[in-house]
Amino acid sequence: MTGDRSARYRVAFDIGGTFTDFAMLDTHTGTIEIFKTLTTPDDPTRGSMAGIGALLERTGTDGTQVQNVIHGTTLVTNALIERKGAKVGLLTTEGFRDSLVTREEARYDIYDLALRFPEPLVPRYRRLGVDERVDAQGRVLRAVDPANVGEVVARMREEDAKDLRYGGHSEPLRSLAICFLHSYRNAENEQAAAAVVREVWPEVDISLSSAVAPEIREYERTSSTVANAYVRPITRRYLGSLAEALAALGYRGRMYLMLSSGGIATVETATEFPVRLIESGPAGGAIGAAFVGRTCGEDDLIAFDMGGTTAKISLIQDGRPSVAHELEVARVHRFKKGSGMPIRFPSVDMIEIGAGGGSIARIDELGLLKVGPESAGADPGPACYGNGGTQPTVTDAALMLGYLDPANFLGGAMALDRAAAEKAIDEHIARPLGLSTAEAAWGIHQLVVESMAAAAKIHIIERGRDPRQYALLAFGGAGPIHAAGVARLLKQRRIIYPLAAGVLSAIGFLVAPVSFEFSRSEPRLLDTLDWDGVNALLGDLEQQGRAVVEEAGVPAAEITVERRLDARFAGQINEISVDLLPGPLGEHSREQLRAAFEKAYNDLYGHLYDGVPVEIVTWRVVAGGRLGEVRLEEHVADPGAEVRPHARRPVHWFESDGYADTAVYDRYTLTPGTTITGPAVAEERESTVLVPPGCTGTVDAHLNLVVTRDADS
């Protein structure tokens, strides 16, 4: 059941580190109601239900009129970072239980003599070997002996009993990861071991690497499977309690979860593979940005999402976010690649910068100004929130620079304390550096803008793209305040500010399709491919994908299928992704695939290797479909409308090298066709848009404010 088709509303909510965002779509009219409230870290469900209740009350309806609910959560990410998952064990091939410690034997910082990596989620005494072996071609060299598995499980349960008796643990072992060597080629031994475990230990959760991440690279596959096992029990409990809370509001439909890949899936699928929820909120933002871009006629975008804790940048090409197949979580050093736990699954490709509205500014040991990655979060929050925070933050600087109205934050629902912001900046930044408070605030703002622009430039150029050829789409509560500065440094001419930019991730949930990717590694040279075997493999992956999407409520006739492969030149260690044409593959496909790979490789790296064979590593199939078409309300221009600023105030601008008298507009009064000339500020409940001197903003039919920078600005 996908929800009552006669019901007219779809609800989405995104729980972030600082705020929880809500969006409610009326499918009859295309209008969207939005809401934003502070996250309740002690019990996220409490804040979520309060927000949904407020939306239902505002629209004069109840839960019975809601078709479906889509949710994005930081639960999985937080559990991995804070080590608050379930007690987990690992069964692996005998002799390989230390792969979580030896990792790839690479150093992320060759000059750090005290290099640290995250502690494995499974201690060594709960990592036990099974006497089995499959070779790299998938041949079973040594089958699983049920008696051996039973002995290993008995030993693990004995260790768990000691933990409970002497180790100070109150929770028993609830989850088990099984990851055997080369199981991506042949899952027979893993499945046989799982059958034995279910028989002798029926209450334990089991995650198989051949299901979670059936791809080459033993350490990454093991890390992914263990992480999945670690968060699976708490995800099941959380989603169960959330379903009960929604039922108490009268909701009788189905809940969907936003996946990191940019699709949505059922609770059942999300509970089976909870690691795919790790970047659900940011993925929703990228999907929402692509959707808004299409309404503006822009298929190529840089999506810039800046919230209360971090900023994230992703590339939208041909109307779709770029997708990567590995990310890291729980890094020892948050912004050092290689210092965390790798997780292999499809995720919107993005870069994270430790700069959000709550990021704390400080003076380091060398006397230099630094911002982030430490954040004041929602509690106590920036100094200007008046909740006891005393450290200066990016939001405090924005308030001092005139970007925020202290009486109109969150539409007036929350007053900001300007004096507290001034005191925090003066005490911790201005006086130690011998600056005025305004100079210190400008320094904080500029440092954040420069850091984000530099990171964005590297991210985009590494993918063989020129940022000047893209429009910038800004969202998140703090994104519209900083976007103009980022666009100036990236030399971008066009900036798009969607209405309700502060909750665009939640809006992205509403427009996201049901989608799920299945993959399997089977490394083989292109010249030696067995086409019958390849077609059988792709057919199996497609069948799995169609089953998941149809079970989610998409009619079988409306399911779409996309196929890709990951390939490399033989001898390389990294692959690139290439799209496959529909239909069976055969001898005629060999040169087509070679040409497609060489074009993609040359576009990315600018050169080719003559005479080097191409190796296919992994095959991928993405099945998808929509629960319903989303058509937003189009507004008609009113030629007689006269829009005037409702206030004026001093605002600090780069272009004027200081404060300038600036017109302030109510964003909700800006109708289609309205043009405003900078310097100007447009305020809405969830965010504030800056239109610098030398820029012009025009409102389109979907109430997006599209700002164009003059060539010289």
N, C-alpha and C positions, 0 to 999 in steps of 0.2 A: 504494500500500500504506500503511495507517494504522498498522501494527503487528500483532503476533500477538494475535488476539482471545482465544486460550486463555491468554495471559499475564495475570497478575492485578494487576500494579502499574502505576501512572502516576507519573512523577517530574517534579518541577518545580524549577528553581533560578533564583535572582535574584541577579545580581552587582551589588552596590551599591558606593558609594565607600569604605565602611569594612568592611562585612561581606558575605559571600555566604550566602544563605539557601536551605535545601533543604526540600522536602516530598515525601513518598512515600505515595501513597494505595493501600491494599489494596482493590481494587474488590469483593472477595468479602465483606469484613467491614465496610467503611466506616471503618476505623481509619486514622489518618495518623501516620506517623513523621516527625519533624522533626530538623533539624540546622542548626547555624550555625557558621561559621568566619570568621576574618579573610580579607578579600580579598587576593589576591596581585597587586598592581598590575603587576609586571614581566611576569607571564604569567597572566592570569585563568583560562585553561584548566586550569592546574596545580591551583589551589585548587578549581575546580569538580569536576574528576575525583576529587580526594581526598575531597571531601564525598560525592559519589555513591557512591564505593567504600565509604566508612564506612557509609552507609545500607544498601547491599546486604549488607555484612558483618553489620550489626546484625540484619537480618531473615533472615540465613542463606540468601540467594538470590543469583542472578547476573543479568547483563544480559539473558539470554534470556527471563527472566520479566517483562520490562518491556514493556508495551503501547506506550506512547509517552512522549516526553520533551518538556517545554515549557520554554522558556528566555526570560528577559528580560535585557537587557544595556544597559549604559551606553556601549557601544563607539561608537555613532553620535554621541551627545551629546559624549563626550570628544573625538572626532576633530574635531568642529566647533569646540569651545571651544579645544582645544590646537593646532589647525591641523595635524593629522596625517593628513589624507586624501590622496587621489591628486592628481596634477597634472591640472588640468582646463581645458578650453577652452570657449568659448561662441560659437555661431553665432546671430545675431539679425537682425532686419530692419535693412537699411541705414539708418544715422542714429540707431539706438536702442541702441548698444552701451554708452552711459554710464548707462543706467537703474539699474544697480546702485549708482551713485554719487549720482545726483540723488534717488534714493529717492522718497518721497512729498512731498518739499520741506516737511516738517514738523519742528519742533524739539521734542524731548522735554523740554527745560528751557529756557524762553525767557530765563532770566536768566544762563545759563552762556555767557560770551563765548568760552570755549575748548572749546566743545561738540565731542565726538568720536563717531564712529560706527565700527562694525567695518570693517576693510578688506575689500573684496570678495574672495571666494574665488578669483576669476579676475582677474589683472592686466590692464590695458588692452590690452597688446599681444597677449593671447590672447583678446580679445573682438572678433570680426570680423563685419562686416555682409554680408548676402546681399541681392541686388537682387530683392526680392519684395514683394508687398503684398496683404493681405486687409483688407476694410473691416469696420466694426463689425457689419454684418448677415451677415457670413460670405461675401460675394461676393469671388471672386478677381479683383483688379484687375490684378495682374501675377503670372503664373505663375513658378515656379522654372525657371531656365535651368541645366541640368546642367553646362554649360561654366563658368558663373559659380561654381557651388558647387565644382566641381573646382579652379578657380583659388584660391578662398578657402581651401579645405582645404590646397592646396599651400603657400600663404603661411603658414598656421598650422604646418604641419610644418616649414617652413623656420625659423620662429621657435623652434620646439622644438629643432631641431638646434643653433641658436645657443646656446640655454639649456644644452644638454648640453656644448657645446664651451667656452663662455666664461662661463656664468652660475653655475658651481659646482653645477649640478643633476646628480645621478647617475641619477635616474629619468626615463624618457621620459613624454610626455603619454599618459595611459591612458584618459581619460574625456572625453566631449564632451556638453555640454548644447545642445539646439536649442530656442530659444524665439522664435517669430515673433509679430508683432502680431496680436491677435484670433484666434489659433489655437484658442481654446476654442470658437469658433463654427464653424470649418472647419479641420480638421487637414491638408487636402490638401497644402499647401505644405511643412509640416514633414515629412510622410511622404515626399514626393518628395525633399527634401534629404537625409533619412536614408538613402534608398535609394542615392543617389549616394555618400554617405560610406562606406557599407558596401562598396560596390564598389571604391573607391579606397583605403580604409583599414580593412580587415576586422578588424584586431586591436583597434580602439578600442571602448570601451563607449559606448553612446549613450542619453541620457535625453531624451525628448520632453516638452515642457511640456503638450502635448495629452493625454498619458497620465498624467503625474505630478500635475498640478494644472490640469485643464481648466476654470478659473474666471476670472471677470473680475478685473481689477486687474493690470496689466502687471508692476509692480515685484515684487509678492508672488509672482506666478506664476514670474517669472524667478528670484527668490531661492530658491524651493522647488526648482526644476528644477536649478539649479546645485548646491545642497546635496545633492540626490539623486545627481547625477553625481560629486560630490566624495567621497562615502562608499561608493559602490557597489563599487569594486574591493576596498577593505579589508574590507567586509562579506562579500564572496564568499570571500575568503581565510580570514577568521576562522571563518565557519560551516563551511567545508570542513575546516579543522583540527579543529574541535570534533566534527564528524561522525566523523572518523578516530579521535579519542580515545574517543568513545563506542563505536565498533566494537571498539576494543581491550578494552573492558570486557565485550564479548559482546553488546552491544545490536544488534539487527537491524531495528528498526522505524524509524519516521519521526520526525524532529524538527520541532517547531512553535515558532514565535516569537510572543511576546506583542506585540501592536500597541498603539500609544498610544490607540486608540479603545476598548479594552476587549475586543477579540476576539483570537483567535489565527489564524495563517496558516502556510502551509508555508514551508520554506526558500526554495523557488523564488520565491514571491510576495514574501517579505521581501527577497530579493536584488534583485528588480526594483524595489521601492519601499522602500529602507532608511530613508528619512527617517521612515517611519511607525513606526520603532522608538524614536524619540527619548525618549518618556516611558513606555516599556514597563513598567518596574518600578512606578512610582506608579500606572499604570492598573491593574495587577494588584491593588494594594492596594485601590483603589476597588471593583473587582469582588468581591474577597474580603469587603470590608466590607458590600456589598449582600447577599451570600450569607448572611453571619452575621446581618445584620439580619432577614432573612426567617425564620431559625430562631428568632428572638426575638419575632417578630410585629411588627417595626418596619420599615416600608417607607420612612419618612422619617427620614433620618439626616444628621448631619454627620460625615464620615469624617476622622479626625485621625491622620495618619501622621507620626511623628517618628522619624527614624533618627539616624545618626551625623553627618550633614553638614547636612541641611536638614529642615524640617517642611513638610508639604503638607496642605492642607485642601480637601476636595471635598464637594459637595452630592449626596446620594442622595435622589431623589424617586420615589415609586411603585415603589420597589425597584430603580431604575436610576440609575447616575451620570449627571449632566448632561454633555453633550458640546459642545465648542466646535470651531470649524473653522479656527482659526489660533492659533499660539503663536510665541514668540520664543526664539531660542537665541543663545548667544555674546554676551550683552549686555556692552557696555563698562562699564555700571554695573548690576550683577546685578539690582537691585530697582527699576530705573527703566524703566518700559514705554516702548518706542520706541527704546531704545538698542541693540537687537540686530538679528539677521536674522530677518525674518518667514518662517514656513513655513506653507503652507496645506495642511492635511489634517485629518481628524477626530481629536480627542484629548479624553480625559476632561478636563472643565473643572475646573481646580484653581488654587489660589494657593500660591505657594512663599514660605516665610519662611526667612531665613538663620539658623536656629537649630536645631542638632542636638546630639546628645550630645558631639560633638567640637568644637563652636563655641567659639572662644577669647574669653575675657573680657579687657578691657583698660581703661585710663583714657585718654580722648581728650585732645586739646590744650586743651580747656576744663576739664579736670579732672572730666569726667563718666564714669560707668560705662557701657560699651558691651559688647554681646555679639554676636559674629559680624560679618559673614558669613564671616570667615576661619575655617577649620577645621583642627584637628590631624590629621584623617583617620585612616587606619589605621596610618600610619607617619609620625611616631613615635606618634601618638595622644595621648590625655590624659595628664597627668603621672602619674596613678595607674596607668597601664598598665605603668609601669616600663620603657618602651622608649626612654628618652632624652628624652621630652617634658618641657619645663619651663614651658610656658605654662598658666595655669589655664583649665579648660574647664567646660562645663555638667555633664559627668559627674563632674568633681572636686568641684563644689559639691554634687551629689546624694549623693556618698559622705560628705561632711562633715556633711550634714543628716540622715544616718541612713537614707536611702532605699535605699541599697545595702549589702549585706553583703560586706565585702572578701574573705571566705573562700568566698563562694558565688556569685561572678560567673560567668556561663555554666555554672551548675551545679557550680561548684568547679573547672572546667577551667582557669580563669585567675584568679590571685590579684591583688587590687588593693592598691596601696601607699598606705595612708591618709596616711602621713607625707609622701610626695611631693606628694599633693594639698594637704595643709595648707600645706606650704612654698610651693607655687606660688601659692596664693590669698593667703597672708600677704605674700609678697614683692611681688607685682604689683598687688594690689587692697587688702588690708586696711590695711597700713602707709601707703601713699600717701594713703588716704582717712581715716586715723585711726579705723579700725573694728577690732572683734575679728574673728578669722577666721570665727566663726559668723555674725556680722552680714554680712560680705562674701559668704559663701556664700549666705546667704538673699537678699541683694540680687541676685546673679547669677540665682538661680532665679526670683525674682519678676519681674525684668526680662524674662526669656524668656517667662514665662507671660503677662505683660501685653502683650508685643509680638504673641504669637500670637493672643490673644483679640481684640485690636484689629483685626488683619488679617482674622481670620475674620468678625468682625462686619461690616466693610465689604464683604467678598466676598459675604456672604449677603444683606445689605440691598440691595446693588446689583442683585441678582437678584429683588428684590421679595418677599423672604422674611423671616420673623421667627425668629431663632435659638432663641427660647424654646419654639417649637413642635416642635423637633427633639430627638431623643436624640443623644448624642455617643458615637461608637464609636472607641475608642483602640487604636492598634496601632503597630508599629515598636518597635525596642528601647527607645526613650526615651519613646514616647507615653504608656504607662500611668503613668509617674511624674509627668507634667505635666498629664494630662487633668483631674484633679479641680480644679486651679486654673483651667484654661480654662473648664470647665463652670460654676464659681462665678461668674466674671466675665460669662459669657454668660447666666447665670440659667437654666441647663438643669437639669432635675430628674433625668434618667436618664442614666447612663453605662454603656456595655457594654464589657466587657473579655473578648474571646475568648481561650480557651486558645491558646497558641502565638501570641500577638499579635506577637511579634518576627519572625515569618516569614509574616505574613498575605499579603504580596504573592505569595509563592510558592504559598500555598494558593489565592489568587485565580487564578493561572495554571491550576490544576487544574480549577476550576469554570467557567472562561471558555469561551464558545462559539467555534466557528469563525465568523468574521464579517469582512465587507469591504464598504466603502462605495465606490460609484462616483457621480460627480457631473458636472454640466455646466451651465455658465452660458449662459443665453439670455434676456437682459433683455427684457421685454415687458410692457406694461400688461395688467392682468387683463382689462380690457374688450375688448382686441383679440387675445386668445389664439386661435391656430389649434388647435382641440382634436385634430384628426387628427395634427398635428405633435407636439403634446405627448405623446399616447399612444404615438406611434412612438418618441419620445425616451426615455420611461420604459420602454418595452419593450426598447429596446436596452441601457439601463443594467441592467435586471433580468437580461437574458440574460448580460451580462458577469459580474454578481455570482453568478448561479447556477453558471456555469462554474467560477469560482474556488473556490466552496465545495464543489461536487461533487468537484472535483479533489483537494481536501483530505481527502476520505474520507467526507463526509456523504451518505447516500443521497438521491437526487433528491426522493423523496416526503417527506422530512423537512426540506427546506429552507424556511425562512420568509423573507418579504420585507416590508420596511417602506419606505414612501415618504414623503418630506418635501419641502418647498419653503422657500426663503429669500425673504422678501418685505419690502417697505418702502413707505412713502408716497412717491409720485413726488417727486423732488427731494432726498430724503435720501441719506446715504452709507452708512448701516449698516442691516443687515437683521436680522430675527428669524426663527426657524425655526418652521414650522407642519406638523403631521402631516397626511398625506393619507389619505383613506379608500380601502380596496381597491376594485378594479374600474376600468373605463374611465372617463375624465373626459369631460364633455360640457357642453352648454349649462346643464344642471341644476346643474353644479358651481360655476358662477360665484358665485352668492350664498352658497353653502356656504363657499367659500374666502374670500370677503370677510368673512363673519361670523367664521370661525375666526381669520383674521389680526387683525381688530379686537379680538376677545376677548383674544388673546395680547398684543397691543400695550397694551391697557388694563390688563391684569393687571400688566404690567411697568412702565408709565410713569404709569398713573393718569389718562390723558386720551386723547382722540382728536381728529383733525383732520377736521372736517366738509367734505365736498365735494372732498377731495383724492383723486385716483385712486390705486389700489394697483398697485405694480409687482412682478411676479415676476422674480427675478434668477437664482436657481440651483435646479435640480431635483436631488434626491438619492435614491438607492436603496441600502438596506442589506440584503444577503443574509446569512443566517446559519443555523446548525444546530449540533447537539452531536455530539461523537464518542461520547458515552456519558453516561448519567445518573450524577450524583454524589450518593450518599446517605451521609451521615455516620452513624457509630455513635451510637445513642441509649442513654444510660446510665440505669439504674433506680435510684431512690432507695433507700437502705438505712436504714429507720427506726431500726435499732439502732446505727447508726454514731455514734460520738462523736468529734468533731473538736476537738482541742486545739491551741493554739499550741505550736510547738516551741521558741520562744525569746521573749525580750522585750528591747527595746533602746530607748534614747532616740531619738525622731524629732521633727523640727521641723515644727510645723503652724501654718498661718495662723490656724486657729480657736482655738488655745490661746496664740497669740502667743509661741511659743517651743517648747522641747523638752518632750515628754510621754512618759511610759513607755508603750510601745506593744507590743501582741501581734503576733508574727510567725508567719505560717502557711506551711506548705508547700503551694503551690497544688495539687500533685498528690494531696493527701489530701482535698481538698474535693470531696465527693460531691454529686450532685443533691439539692436541698432544704436543703443546709447554709446557714445564715445566720451572718454575722459582723457584728459591730457595731464601728464606728470609735471610737477610732483603731485601725487595724490595717494590717498590711502582708502581702501574699500574694506569695511569691517563687516564680518558676519559672525554668527554665534561660535563657530568652531575654529575659525582662523582669520587672519588679517592679510590682505593682499597689498603689496607695495608696487606703485607705478612710479619709477624714478623720473627725474627730469630728463627730457629728450625722448621719452617713450609715450606711446599712445595705446590705450586699451579700448577694445570694442566688445560689446556683449552680443553673443550669437543666439540662435533660436532655442538652444538648450541651456541658456543662461551661463555658459562658460565665458569668462573674461579672458580674451585673447590679447596679449600685450605684444606690441612690436617695437623693437629697439631701433632708433635711428642708426644709420651706418656709423656715425661719428660718436654715438653715446657709449 
